[in-house]
Amino acid sequence: MHVDTTLIGRVIGGKYQIERVVGQGGCGVVVRAVHRGLGQPFAIKLLRPGLATRDDVARRFVREAQALATLTSEHTVRAFDVGVEPGLGPYIVMEWLDGMTLAQALATGPVGVPTAIDYALQICAALAEAHRVGLIHRDIKPSNLFLTRRTDGRPLLKVMDFGIAKWTGAGGAMTAPAVVLGSPGYLAPEQARDARSVDARADIWAVGAVLHELISGQPLRGGAAGADPGAHRLLGTAMPLPAWVPPSLRATIDRCLAPDRAARYPHVADLAADLAIFAPPAATDLAHEIARIARAPRAASRGRADLAPTLDLVRPRPAAPPRPAPRARSRRARVVIVGAAALVALLTTIAILARPSPSHPHAARALPPPPTSPPPLVTPLPRPAPPIIDRAPAAPPMPPAPAPAPPPNPRPRPRPAPRVPALPAPLSDAPPARVPGDVDGDGIPDVR
């Protein structure tokens, strides 16, 4: 296996640092990475470089993470995160497991009946939950089953790789018509013809094929009798089981591998009930748990509209511009605050100056407008002079007293109206006083 060493040391998602490559397949690569903040190991699945740019493959890859997120069984590999790494494409962060695949375990030979039944029941437990939410795995095989151990040392089998799973809800199919998906030797006959037409019984066929291989040590080989043209390479005939296998167990496996799906078990709970007869004591309770899952109300199925990933999860986003440093943001905030305070102070000062002063209540009153034109001057006609009478002349009229000066006022005073000149005092009708020596009465003494 060629190992891509360029991935080692790279940080994914800003927090997962790759330590080593642990496996490669036809579509993806699995690496071991450590969370830089927690120090915990995780398994990260990536697409191969040639497939990461294909939207159809990337969408199916992200849907695998969405499918894993809906399952909570301990017999299913858990997914914790999904995202897109620039230059690598989408990735799935899953729990890290210590152990080996069931295909690697079978390299040493077959297992006993109790162990094989225990493994088969654990597969049924994972499929019972998946079928309950409307999810058909369509790729159950030893390389997609991981064997690890519980804290008490008992073997724990986990189902992996829901990459070609089918949602039975409305609009859940992403498979083109007449497309074959799966692995040779583990496909039901109807799946070899059209992967879109399968239901839960296709997974039951695959469980029977895995159980047959666990006991016999040999996978199904050769074309099945009556297989459609082009599908004989994918299907397989069951090799004879050892003679020591109980006939009832042989009949259970044959029912799983029935070519007609109507003759197979309708639900994994029915298969688990027949397998529980041969199960070890530690696995007996697992059959009851599967039955409880089967009796539970069916969960609402999810369609493509619920699970279709956005292009943001399929195509890398352009790199965001770097954020300003915290010190620069703080300085900018101070400048904004000081500027706002100065503006408020300026507006307050203008408002105070525009308000009238209380010491001069009339300062803000509007000045009266000047008259449009001064009043006309009235000049009376001169009257004829009366005869001079010899008497003392009348005292001239006193000029009017000047108006008192107004108090000093720094503000502009109202403009006074123009004054009309005073008229001369009228002449008296009494004869003037007699002047001595004045003969003609003109008030001037005559010289003789």
SVG drawing of the C-alpha trace seen along z (x, -y; Angstrom):
<svg xmlns="http://www.w3.org/2000/svg" viewBox="-56 -166 62 200">
<polyline fill="none" stroke="black" stroke-width="0.4" points="0.0,0.0 1.4,-3.4 1.3,-5.8 0.9,-9.5 3.6,-11.0 2.6,-14.6 -0.3,-14.4 1.8,-13.7 2.1,-16.7 -0.6,-18.7 -3.3,-20.3 -6.9,-19.9 -9.6,-22.2 -7.1,-24.2 -7.0,-21.7 -6.5,-18.1 -2.8,-17.3 -2.2,-14.2 0.2,-11.7 0.1,-8.8 -1.9,-7.2 -3.7,-4.0 -5.6,-2.9 -6.4,-3.6 -9.3,-2.4 -10.6,-3.0 -12.2,-6.3 -10.8,-7.5 -7.9,-7.6 -8.0,-7.2 -5.5,-8.9 -4.8,-9.1 -4.8,-12.7 -4.5,-14.2 -6.6,-17.1 -4.2,-19.9 -6.2,-21.2 -7.4,-18.0 -4.6,-15.7 -7.1,-12.9 -6.7,-10.8 -9.3,-10.7 -9.7,-8.9 -10.2,-11.3 -11.5,-10.1 -10.5,-12.0 -11.3,-11.6 -8.6,-10.8 -7.3,-13.9 -8.9,-12.8 -12.3,-12.4 -12.3,-15.4 -13.2,-17.8 -16.2,-15.8 -19.4,-17.2 -21.4,-14.0 -18.7,-12.0 -18.2,-14.8 -21.9,-15.1 -22.1,-11.3 -19.1,-11.6 -20.7,-14.3 -23.9,-12.4 -22.0,-9.5 -21.2,-11.8 -24.8,-12.9 -25.9,-9.3 -23.5,-8.5 -24.7,-11.5 -28.2,-10.0 -27.0,-6.7 -26.2,-6.3 -25.6,-2.5 -22.4,-1.4 -22.1,1.0 -21.8,-1.9 -18.7,-4.1 -19.5,-7.6 -18.8,-10.8 -18.0,-14.0 -17.2,-16.6 -17.3,-17.3 -15.8,-20.1 -13.8,-21.1 -10.0,-21.6 -8.6,-23.8 -6.4,-21.7 -7.8,-18.4 -11.6,-18.7 -14.2,-17.3 -13.3,-15.3 -15.1,-13.3 -13.8,-13.2 -14.6,-9.9 -13.8,-8.1 -10.4,-6.4 -10.6,-2.6 -7.8,-0.3 -8.1,3.1 -8.5,4.5 -11.1,5.1 -13.0,8.4 -11.3,9.1 -7.9,8.9 -9.1,11.2 -10.3,13.7 -6.9,13.9 -5.9,16.3 -8.8,18.6 -12.5,19.3 -13.9,18.7 -16.1,21.0 -19.9,20.9 -20.4,19.1 -18.0,16.3 -19.5,16.1 -23.0,15.8 -21.8,13.1 -20.4,11.1 -23.5,11.6 -25.8,10.4 -23.7,7.2 -24.1,6.5 -27.8,7.0 -27.9,4.5 -26.3,1.8 -28.6,2.6 -31.7,2.6 -31.2,-1.1 -30.2,-2.0 -33.3,-0.3 -35.5,-2.0 -34.5,-5.5 -34.8,-4.4 -31.1,-3.8 -30.0,-0.8 -26.2,-0.2 -25.8,1.7 -22.2,2.6 -21.9,5.0 -18.7,6.9 -15.7,7.9 -13.6,4.9 -16.3,2.6 -16.7,4.2 -14.2,3.1 -13.3,5.4 -12.2,3.7 -12.7,4.5 -14.9,3.1 -13.4,1.9 -14.0,5.3 -12.1,7.0 -15.1,8.4 -15.0,8.1 -17.0,5.2 -17.9,5.1 -18.7,1.8 -20.2,1.2 -18.3,-1.4 -18.5,-3.1 -22.1,-4.3 -20.8,-5.9 -23.2,-4.1 -26.1,-3.9 -29.6,-4.5 -32.3,-6.6 -35.7,-5.1 -37.4,-8.5 -38.9,-10.6 -36.2,-11.9 -33.5,-10.0 -32.0,-8.1 -28.8,-9.5 -28.2,-6.4 -28.7,-6.5 -30.9,-3.8 -29.4,-0.5 -26.2,-1.3 -24.5,1.5 -23.1,0.5 -21.4,2.8 -18.7,5.4 -18.5,8.8 -19.6,11.7 -21.7,9.6 -24.4,8.3 -28.0,9.5 -29.3,10.6 -31.6,7.6 -28.8,5.2 -26.6,6.6 -29.4,5.7 -30.3,2.3 -29.1,0.7 -32.0,-1.6 -34.6,1.2 -33.1,2.6 -34.6,2.6 -33.6,4.0 -33.5,7.6 -30.4,6.7 -28.5,6.1 -29.8,9.4 -28.4,11.2 -25.0,9.6 -25.2,10.7 -25.8,14.2 -22.7,14.0 -20.5,12.7 -21.8,15.4 -21.1,18.1 -17.5,16.8 -16.9,16.6 -17.8,20.3 -16.4,21.7 -13.4,19.4 -14.1,18.8 -16.0,16.0 -18.7,16.7 -17.3,17.5 -18.4,18.1 -21.6,17.0 -24.9,17.8 -27.2,20.1 -29.6,18.1 -27.8,14.8 -28.5,12.1 -25.8,11.4 -23.1,9.1 -24.0,9.8 -22.5,13.3 -19.1,11.8 -20.7,9.9 -22.9,12.7 -21.5,15.9 -22.5,19.4 -22.2,20.6 -19.4,23.0 -20.4,26.1 -20.3,25.5 -18.4,27.9 -20.3,31.1 -20.3,30.1 -22.5,27.1 -25.9,27.7 -28.7,28.2 -30.9,25.5 -28.0,23.0 -27.4,24.1 -31.1,23.5 -30.8,20.0 -27.9,19.1 -29.6,20.5 -32.7,18.4 -30.5,15.3 -29.0,16.2 -32.3,17.0 -32.2,15.6 -35.8,14.4 -35.9,11.7 -39.5,12.6 -38.1,15.9 -35.6,14.1 -36.1,12.8 -38.3,9.7 -36.4,7.9 -33.0,8.4 -35.0,8.9 -36.4,12.2 -32.8,13.2 -31.5,12.4 -34.2,14.5 -33.1,17.6 -29.4,16.8 -29.9,16.4 -30.3,20.1 -26.6,20.6 -25.3,17.4 -23.0,17.5 -24.5,16.4 -22.9,12.9 -24.7,12.2 -28.2,13.5 -29.4,10.1 -28.4,8.6 -31.2,10.5 -33.7,9.0 -32.3,5.5 -32.7,6.0 -36.3,7.1 -37.0,3.9 -35.6,1.8 -37.9,3.6 -41.0,3.0 -40.2,-0.7 -42.1,-3.2 -40.4,-3.8 -38.5,-7.0 -39.4,-9.7 -37.4,-9.0 -35.2,-11.7 -35.0,-12.6 -32.6,-14.4 -34.0,-17.8 -33.1,-17.1 -29.6,-15.7 -28.5,-17.4 -25.2,-19.2 -24.7,-22.7 -21.9,-23.6 -20.1,-25.1 -19.6,-21.6 -18.5,-20.2 -16.4,-23.0 -13.7,-24.8 -14.6,-28.4 -12.2,-31.2 -9.8,-32.1 -11.2,-34.8 -9.2,-38.0 -7.0,-38.0 -8.7,-39.7 -6.9,-42.7 -4.8,-42.2 -6.4,-42.8 -4.2,-45.8 -5.2,-47.5 -8.9,-46.8 -8.5,-48.4 -6.8,-51.5 -9.4,-51.9 -12.2,-51.6 -10.6,-54.3 -10.4,-56.7 -14.0,-56.1 -15.1,-56.8 -13.0,-60.0 -14.4,-61.3 -18.0,-60.6 -17.4,-62.4 -15.9,-65.5 -18.9,-65.6 -21.4,-65.4 -19.5,-68.2 -19.6,-70.5 -23.3,-70.0 -24.0,-70.7 -22.0,-74.0 -23.9,-75.2 -27.2,-74.5 -26.2,-76.4 -25.1,-79.5 -28.3,-79.5 -30.5,-79.6 -31.6,-83.2 -29.8,-84.5 -32.0,-84.8 -30.4,-88.2 -31.6,-89.9 -35.1,-88.6 -35.7,-91.0 -32.5,-90.1 -34.1,-87.5 -37.1,-89.6 -37.1,-90.6 -36.4,-94.3 -39.4,-96.3 -39.0,-96.8 -38.1,-100.4 -40.9,-102.5 -41.3,-102.3 -41.3,-106.2 -41.0,-109.1 -44.2,-111.0 -44.6,-114.3 -43.5,-117.6 -46.4,-120.1 -45.4,-123.8 -48.2,-126.2 -48.7,-129.3 -47.5,-132.7 -50.2,-134.8 -50.3,-138.6 -48.5,-140.6 -50.9,-142.2 -50.5,-145.9 -47.7,-146.7 -48.9,-147.4 -46.6,-149.1 -46.2,-146.3 -43.4,-144.0 -42.7,-141.1 -43.8,-137.7 -41.1,-135.4 -39.9,-132.9 -41.1,-129.3 -38.9,-127.1 -37.3,-124.2 -38.5,-120.8 -36.6,-119.0 -34.2,-116.4 -35.4,-112.8 -33.5,-110.9 -30.8,-108.7 -31.7,-105.1 -29.7,-102.7 -26.6,-101.2 -27.4,-98.1 -24.7,-96.2 -27.2,-94.6 -28.6,-96.7 -31.4,-99.1 -34.6,-99.6 -34.2,-102.2 -36.1,-105.4 -38.7,-106.9 -37.7,-110.2 -39.0,-113.2 -41.2,-115.9 -39.8,-119.4 -41.9,-121.5 -44.1,-124.2 -43.5,-127.9 -45.7,-129.4 -48.8,-131.1 -48.8,-135.0 -50.9,-136.6 -53.9,-138.8 -53.3,-141.3 -51.8,-144.6 -48.2,-145.0 -47.0,-147.3 -46.6,-151.0 -43.0,-152.0 -42.1,-155.5 -41.3,-157.7 -43.1,-155.3 -45.6,-157.3 -46.5,-154.9 -46.9,-152.0 -44.3,-149.7 -42.5,-149.2 -39.5,-151.3 -39.0,-154.8 -39.3,-157.5 -36.4,-159.9 -37.3,-163.4"/>
</svg>
